[in-house]
């Protein structure tokens, strides 16, 4: 279980090392930290097959904290639509042969996972113009 959780524990350490306080300027970091804690719990629970659903719940809570950290600006709906369509197609092929409990829980978990991926990707600025003030220094435009 420790080895399974080690990558997330490393990420937790990284977030903590980059500073943390209760001030508003650290809201993003705190939400990411809490999301990582629940992800670590989820990973730990997945070691035991009978705790699979509990692990899904822990991961789901973690994803809610990640979604909260990423926010909904910029919205970028054209990015989200194909992500949701692809997940629905995948679910439509996988779900029919599954037990009722998975038919009820996996779509909810999938919606959280896709929303988290959409919100994280929507925040990326692939073509942001960078400016330089001095040789070797790069700064974001104001």
Steps between C-alpha positions, in 0.01 A plus 500: 500500500784740583658455156163552332451827691860621465450708180212691657692542824780653291253744345367586847854578613556714190187708570597542866856603410370778277339677792166481666296730720138575578507819291283537189807495276548131588142381434609318182787322677284399796234351272763310301652376828163374630429338162835322518426378853173343386673356192759339727222352714333372182822339381546336839148359500540353151755256639207297634245389241209516747574872558487595130182709537643676806810581295278641224324722755834627635622572145167669421539734797856571390378581148243742644780687676706507178198632304450764769867599476496523119174698489285569196685791340573488214200279429611362159186296422634384159776318688261331745243370249725242327636388836149426630396335172805271507433402862134425425599281206747311717243454776236381253732217396625407848195543725246252355683193632572647845324446833227745602718675760755588231225609259394750766838621626742489207312763290512741795870436552563532125318836491723625783814370330412653161400830663832512684694427181296760307552769764874429528545503122286813455741693723800420280607780270670324213566807289559771758734770371805545720697823522859554605640795693862400506701227334414167659196627693146415398193656653129450444309787345297701751 
